[in-house]
Amino acid sequence: MYCVIMAGGSGTRFWPLSRKESPKQLLNIVGGDSMLQMTVNRLRKVKFVDDIFIVTRSDLANKIAETIEGVPKENIIIEPSGKNTAPCIGLSALRLEMLKKDSVMGVFPADHLIVGHQKFQKALKTANQLVQKKHSIATIGIKPTYPSTAYGYIQYTKDDVAGQVDTYHLKTFAEKPHFSLAKRFIKSGDFLWNSGIFIWRVNILLNLMKVHLPDLYKQLIKMKPIIKKNQDISNLWESITPESIDYGLMEKVGSDAYVIKA
């Protein structure tokens, strides 16, 4: 598995500690390492992880290269400007496709605090096995402990996938709800918090983008020879419409995707 950490956010919700030039993923919020370094360290401990990449804004690339250990400079993927998660992930997929067309790609936010490392690794292992065997896509959902309005939610079918513990077919994605709706989600018992972690084969992802995000896919294909020559993609990139992976892709694939409860 190749892991891609999304580290291009501006971190405005954590202002004034977090600023555009020093977003929260680069801060030592919980003491010790930065959130991004903690994410890299966490993934380095996973035995089946082959390599780690970081995708970020051009103005943060040098700072990340200088301060983050365990990720070589050539593994930093630069997006010319923020276009939300779907273009960011699509650009990363192009890079990984050049390494291995059918490689497994895991996508991770840079600012997670995860205490239960064994449970995280177990969920990731299940997702890795699923996408290799079933040629589908998987996400990790977090069992909610209270009716939060700060997270999106994932609804899942209540029947386990055969042979896999805590693994279900995905039913739907829900935006960050108001409090009364969040309480209904918790009461129903079939909703998880959306972790923003996704696992898929690169070729499967690009094929799904071709179907569900055709405009983005066309621009990515135009970028392919430019990226191979290590040339500037800014002109093509600026023509891309911002889109989240949740609403641009995940909510459209529905029960063809899996969610692992963690």
C-alpha positions as CSV (number, residue, x, y, z in Angstrom):
1,M,0.0,0.0,0.0
2,Y,1.1,3.5,-0.8
3,C,-0.1,6.1,1.7
4,V,-1.0,9.7,0.7
5,I,-1.3,12.2,3.5
6,M,-3.3,15.3,2.6
7,A,-1.5,18.3,4.2
8,G,-2.6,21.3,2.2
9,G,-5.3,22.7,4.5
10,S,-5.1,26.3,5.8
11,G,-6.3,25.3,9.3
12,T,-8.4,28.4,9.7
13,R,-10.7,26.8,12.2
14,F,-7.8,26.5,14.7
15,W,-7.0,30.2,14.5
16,P,-5.2,32.1,16.1
17,L,-2.7,29.2,16.7
18,S,-3.1,28.0,13.2
19,R,-2.4,30.3,10.3
20,K,-2.1,29.9,6.5
21,E,1.7,29.9,6.6
22,S,1.7,27.6,9.7
23,P,-1.5,25.4,9.6
24,K,-2.5,23.1,12.4
25,Q,-1.0,20.0,10.7
26,L,2.5,21.6,11.3
27,L,1.8,22.6,14.9
28,N,2.8,20.6,18.0
29,I,-0.8,20.7,19.4
30,V,-0.6,17.8,21.8
31,G,3.0,18.1,22.7
32,G,6.1,16.6,21.0
33,D,5.7,16.1,17.2
34,S,3.5,18.0,14.8
35,M,0.2,16.4,13.7
36,L,1.7,15.7,10.3
37,Q,4.8,14.0,11.8
38,M,2.6,11.9,14.1
39,T,0.6,10.8,11.0
40,V,3.8,9.8,9.2
41,N,5.1,8.0,12.3
42,R,1.8,6.1,12.7
43,L,1.9,4.9,9.1
44,R,5.5,3.9,9.2
45,K,4.6,1.4,11.8
46,V,2.2,-0.5,9.5
47,K,4.1,-3.5,8.0
48,F,2.3,-3.5,4.6
49,V,2.9,0.2,3.9
50,D,5.4,0.4,1.0
51,D,5.9,4.2,0.9
52,I,4.4,7.5,2.1
53,F,3.6,10.6,0.1
54,I,2.5,14.0,1.2
55,V,0.3,16.2,-1.0
56,T,0.3,19.9,-0.1
57,R,0.3,23.5,-1.3
58,S,3.4,24.9,-3.1
59,D,4.0,27.4,-0.3
60,L,4.2,24.7,2.3
61,A,6.3,22.2,0.4
62,N,9.7,23.4,1.4
63,K,8.7,23.8,5.1
64,I,7.4,20.2,5.1
65,A,10.5,18.9,3.4
66,E,12.7,20.6,6.0
67,T,10.7,19.6,9.1
68,I,9.1,16.2,8.4
69,E,11.2,13.1,8.9
70,G,10.5,9.8,7.1
71,V,9.3,11.3,3.8
72,P,11.9,12.2,1.1
73,K,11.5,15.4,-0.8
74,E,10.6,13.6,-4.0
75,N,7.6,12.1,-2.3
76,I,6.0,15.5,-1.7
77,I,3.3,16.1,-4.3
78,I,2.5,19.8,-4.9
79,E,-0.9,21.1,-5.9
80,P,-0.7,24.6,-7.3
81,S,-3.7,25.7,-5.2
82,G,-6.3,24.3,-3.0
83,K,-9.2,22.6,-5.0
84,N,-10.7,20.5,-2.2
85,T,-10.1,16.8,-1.8
86,A,-11.2,15.2,-5.1
87,P,-8.6,17.0,-7.3
88,C,-6.0,16.6,-4.6
89,I,-6.6,12.8,-4.5
90,G,-6.8,12.6,-8.3
91,L,-3.5,14.3,-8.7
92,S,-1.9,12.0,-6.1
93,A,-3.4,8.9,-8.0
94,L,-1.7,10.0,-11.2
95,R,1.7,10.1,-9.4
96,L,1.1,6.6,-7.9
97,E,-0.1,5.2,-11.2
98,M,3.3,6.0,-12.7
99,L,4.8,3.7,-10.0
100,K,2.3,0.9,-10.3
101,K,-0.9,1.0,-12.2
102,D,-2.9,-1.3,-9.8
103,S,-1.3,-0.2,-6.6
104,V,-3.4,0.2,-3.4
105,M,-3.6,3.8,-2.3
106,G,-4.6,4.9,1.2
107,V,-5.6,8.5,1.7
108,F,-5.2,10.1,5.2
109,P,-5.9,13.5,6.7
110,A,-2.8,15.1,8.3
111,D,-4.4,16.2,11.5
112,H,-5.8,13.1,13.2
113,L,-5.1,12.2,16.8
114,I,-5.3,8.4,17.0
115,V,-4.7,6.7,20.4
116,G,-5.7,3.1,19.6
117,H,-2.9,2.3,17.2
118,Q,-3.6,-1.5,17.2
119,K,-7.3,-0.9,16.3
120,F,-6.3,1.5,13.6
121,Q,-3.8,-1.0,12.1
122,K,-6.4,-3.8,12.2
123,A,-9.0,-1.6,10.3
124,L,-6.4,-0.6,7.8
125,K,-5.3,-4.2,7.2
126,T,-9.0,-5.2,6.6
127,A,-9.5,-2.4,4.2
128,N,-6.3,-3.3,2.3
129,Q,-7.4,-6.9,2.0
130,L,-10.9,-5.9,0.8
131,V,-9.8,-3.6,-2.0
132,Q,-7.4,-6.2,-3.3
133,K,-9.8,-9.1,-3.3
134,K,-13.0,-7.3,-4.3
135,H,-11.7,-4.5,-6.5
136,S,-13.8,-2.0,-4.6
137,I,-13.2,0.9,-2.3
138,A,-13.2,1.2,1.4
139,T,-13.4,3.8,4.1
140,I,-12.9,3.7,7.9
141,G,-15.7,5.0,10.1
142,I,-15.4,5.9,13.8
143,K,-18.0,4.7,16.3
144,P,-19.5,7.9,17.6
145,T,-19.5,8.6,21.3
146,Y,-21.8,11.6,21.3
147,P,-24.0,13.6,18.8
148,S,-21.3,15.8,17.3
149,T,-22.1,18.5,14.8
150,A,-18.4,18.8,13.8
151,Y,-18.1,15.6,11.8
152,G,-19.8,14.2,8.7
153,Y,-21.5,10.8,9.2
154,I,-21.5,7.5,7.3
155,Q,-24.6,5.2,7.3
156,Y,-23.9,1.5,6.9
157,T,-25.9,-1.7,6.4
158,K,-26.4,-3.7,9.6
159,D,-25.2,-7.0,8.1
160,D,-21.5,-7.8,8.4
161,V,-19.7,-8.6,5.2
162,A,-19.0,-12.3,5.1
163,G,-15.7,-13.3,6.7
164,Q,-14.9,-9.8,7.9
165,V,-15.4,-8.5,11.4
166,D,-16.9,-4.9,11.8
167,T,-17.1,-4.5,8.0
168,Y,-20.3,-3.4,6.3
169,H,-21.6,-2.1,3.0
170,L,-21.7,1.6,2.8
171,K,-25.2,3.1,2.6
172,T,-24.9,6.9,2.5
173,F,-22.8,9.9,3.5
174,A,-24.4,12.7,5.5
175,E,-23.1,16.2,5.9
176,K,-22.2,17.7,9.3
177,P,-25.7,17.7,10.9
178,H,-27.4,20.1,13.2
179,F,-27.6,18.9,16.8
180,S,-31.1,17.3,16.7
181,L,-30.2,15.4,13.5
182,A,-26.9,14.2,15.1
183,K,-28.9,12.9,18.0
184,R,-31.1,10.9,15.6
185,F,-28.1,9.5,13.9
186,I,-26.7,8.3,17.2
187,K,-30.0,6.8,18.3
188,S,-30.4,4.9,15.0
189,G,-27.3,2.9,15.7
190,D,-26.2,2.6,12.0
191,F,-24.1,5.8,11.6
192,L,-20.4,6.3,12.1
193,W,-18.3,9.4,12.1
194,N,-16.6,10.0,8.7
195,S,-12.8,9.7,9.3
196,G,-11.8,11.0,5.9
197,I,-9.6,7.9,5.4
198,F,-10.1,6.1,2.1
199,I,-8.5,3.0,0.5
200,W,-8.7,1.9,-3.1
201,R,-6.7,0.6,-6.0
202,V,-5.4,3.5,-8.1
203,N,-6.9,2.1,-11.4
204,I,-10.3,1.6,-9.7
205,L,-10.3,5.1,-8.4
206,L,-9.4,6.7,-11.7
207,N,-12.1,4.6,-13.5
208,L,-14.7,5.8,-10.9
209,M,-13.6,9.4,-11.5
210,K,-14.0,8.9,-15.2
211,V,-17.7,7.9,-14.6
212,H,-18.7,10.2,-11.7
213,L,-16.2,13.2,-12.1
214,P,-15.7,13.3,-15.9
215,D,-14.6,16.9,-16.0
216,L,-12.0,16.4,-13.4
217,Y,-10.9,13.1,-15.0
218,K,-10.4,14.8,-18.4
219,Q,-8.1,17.5,-16.8
220,L,-6.1,14.9,-15.0
221,I,-5.5,12.9,-18.2
222,K,-4.3,16.1,-19.9
223,M,-1.8,16.6,-16.9
224,K,-0.4,13.1,-17.2
225,P,2.3,13.8,-19.9
226,I,3.1,17.1,-18.2
227,I,3.7,15.4,-14.9
228,K,5.9,12.7,-16.5
229,K,8.1,15.5,-17.9
230,N,8.1,17.2,-14.5
231,Q,6.6,20.4,-16.0
232,D,4.2,23.0,-14.5
233,I,0.5,21.9,-14.4
234,S,-0.7,25.3,-13.0
235,N,-2.7,26.3,-16.1
236,L,-4.6,23.1,-16.3
237,W,-5.0,23.0,-12.5
238,E,-6.6,26.4,-12.3
239,S,-9.4,25.3,-14.7
240,I,-10.5,22.5,-12.3
241,T,-13.7,23.1,-10.3
242,P,-13.2,22.4,-6.5
243,E,-15.0,19.3,-5.4
244,S,-14.9,17.1,-2.3
245,I,-14.3,13.3,-2.6
246,D,-17.3,12.7,-0.3
247,Y,-19.9,14.3,-2.5
248,G,-18.1,14.0,-5.9
249,L,-17.6,10.3,-5.6
250,M,-18.2,8.4,-2.4
251,E,-21.9,9.2,-2.1
252,K,-22.4,8.1,-5.7
253,V,-20.8,4.6,-5.3
254,G,-23.1,3.7,-2.4
255,S,-23.3,0.0,-1.6
256,D,-20.4,-0.8,-3.9
257,A,-18.1,0.6,-1.2
258,Y,-17.3,-0.8,2.2
259,V,-16.9,0.8,5.6
260,I,-14.8,-0.6,8.4
261,K,-15.9,0.3,12.0
262,A,-13.0,1.4,14.1
